[in-house]
Amino acid sequence: MNTDSAQNSDKAVVILVLGVVSLLIIQILGPVPWIMGNRALKSMGPDAPRRGFVVAGRIMGMIATAFFVLTIIWFVLLLLIPGLVSGFS
């Protein structure tokens, strides 16, 4: 295995781990594996080893980012709705 392939393999594992962590624990990290995955996929060939790790980590990053955005919207609505309701009474 040459150094470029080993380096891509290491990046693939990092992207996968970041994807899992961002999905299960810290959603604010979601964009990190998403961006890293996009960059890694551009530099990898279609038959690169551990390409599936990169794709999986990238998708988990996308899902974590969506959950994070929905959580922010939810909290903003929770803060705004009581103020709007009490303003009408």
Secondary structure, 3 states (H helix, E strand, C coil): CCHHHHHHHHHHHHHHHHHHHHHHCCHHHCHHHHHHHHHHHHHCCCCCCCHHHHHHHHHHHHHHHHHHHHHHHHHHHHHHHHHHHHHHC
